[in-house]
């Protein structure tokens, strides 16, 4: 048993030595990079923009990667030499060094070294996360005015980001002043934990997700209505075929997802597309008064403003009578089009003539007699 234990300890010791060696090699690498830049800077025809490209070519890495390495080397050599020295001694690894550079970047050299002096002695015994929070604390202590300024900036930049992902998922991120975003996180976490404690078997992670989305979207009668457009090939909805649908503004969703969404949830509008041409044919109309539905249908069918080359979303356009109401045009599908305001003016005041020989098919005649056809477009690559 003792033999086994000492063999295990020997392996851990070996790992420690290897990590120290790696830190030393990284330090040397960064110094060489820094020296290279300095050497090149002495050339009379030196252009600093060329250096990253030269390094990138030699190391077969991307330009931006070389650039970030050079910047790191420069910061360590010029601003935090003690950290670079600690890497040489194997007490600070690359990740920790980078963290110190990033966190002190906004400070003067003098203040940056003040922070370094306070956190470096304990850096070897701290994890990366611990080191980061110690460094952040010292940074805000050294310059509290700047810390508050950064917080105000975060407040001004507050935002929510939506990012569709490749695998049928998407991400919603909330950015803003830390203490407030953290408060929201605490509420989610606390609610999820209480549900868990009460016997809910979903994972904590899944519970936080469900609690958040229930709060935003509402549950049951409290559901808040928002309209999203789900384009489905008519065949898929009937349960035949496996073609994905397209959620407008997001991208493709699987047939199963279409069916789950279509099953009675009024916040989704199904848009039926012709299975052959992929062109919008009709839309679920049950939740809107006819006129609103018709306007909405026209916007969905046209997709964008129908003027030649215009890409403004039809939902941001006005619904226009192709043949003016005053000239006897009717309020029907085949006489309504989506036009943005500037293009509406083009038609009304600049002598462009628009006709709609079939619903969704447009012919434009310019004042000099050129004709442009805008055919209905398919959302699908059929
Ligand atoms: Zn337009």
Boltz pocket constraint, residues with backbone or C-beta under 6 A from the ligand:
constraints:
  - pocket:
      binder: B
      contacts: [[A, 305], [A, 306], [A, 307], [A, 310], [A, 311], [A, 312], [A, 339], [A, 340], [A, 341], [A, 342], [A, 343]]
      max_distance: 6.0
